[in-house]
Amino acid sequence: MSIEESRALPQWRRPVALLILMAAAMPLAFSTWQALLNNFVIEAAQFDGADIGWLQSVREIPGFLAIGVIFIIIFVREQTLAIISLIMLGVAVAITGFFPSFQGLLITTLISSIGFHYYETVNQSLQLQWIDKAKAPQLLGWIVAVGSGASLVAYGALVIGWKTFEWSYNAVYLAGGGATVLLALVCWLAYPQFDSPNPQIKKMVLRKRYWLYYALQFMSGARRQIFVVFAAFMMVEKFGFEVHEVTGLFLANYLANMIFAPMMGTFVQRFGERTALTVEYIGLIAIFLAYGALYFADWGDLAIGAAIAAGLYVLDHLFFALAFALKTYFQKIADPGDIAPTAAVAFTINHIAAVFLPAALGYLWLTSPAGVFILAAAFASISLMLALLIPRHPEKGNETIFSGRSIAPAE
């Protein structure tokens, strides 16, 4: 069914509704895995900083290999691949609690990561193909809010159940992963197959005029790994956060995203991608430097340091929510047929640093945790300089402020 024909369907069966339902399904498994990870690996598998670094490096291998999506969609529709990937993610998370060892966690994490990264790659492609450019910032903001709402449900249930009902790791993993599988099956059975308005090129696409988008993706991947891997790990290792406290922190993150993500969409719509990304990167530089400073302070009362770290974590997550401006920047400069292959290429570029950085920084963490966050601030500074090269009104032929010059020739 074409996008045009789908307008005759009820609202809940249209393409945007499917995107929203998938956005709700994914976090139920992923957020459960994320909320329990640091406590589970420390308590059940006795991980140290080097172990968590290796686990996260393995988790990023499928992201680095996301370029394989280009070859899969020759035989499998993007919509179908997205749903299969959600099921894979859900099943892997559901069984995680049964393998509390370094080797077991490597295997379940790798399987769930294949599902997560392939879903995210195809989902980004479908969003940019199915959503009109004029409405993209606002709709993407609302989709982020829906995903945050799903995470809020998962974390809220975990916070209440962990202390009140003494849930086990196995029970929570089964519930979170199972919920994702259930919603994925609804997506499979309740929606028709939608045809994208523009046929996608089903081979690897690398264009010189996308160079700034590629560079921003690379730096985004390097910078975000430090936040994802080490910020929450610090909460448990340095400040002794328990499962319900870490989950409460995630809960605050997603509550803030539910409220502010639609506003951020409006902000991007009004002020443009360059301004939005500039605000994000300046905020992240300040926050990462503050993270590093936490390790130089001598906390007589750890509760004070923990409160400051928690506040920084929520702000950090909120600034990262502005990252969808990078999607809309690409949507504006891209050839319509490039979206699917470039989404796969971009995910691979985003994960180049992610494959080796967590493991390498895991060893740096053993000697200088503050150094890890100072490096993250340096990465955010490079991202800021790159963001300033985005023109106020990007479009095909006006991809950077250098468009038309020899520095970045257009194709």
Beta strands, then each sheet from edge to edge (+ up, - down):
end
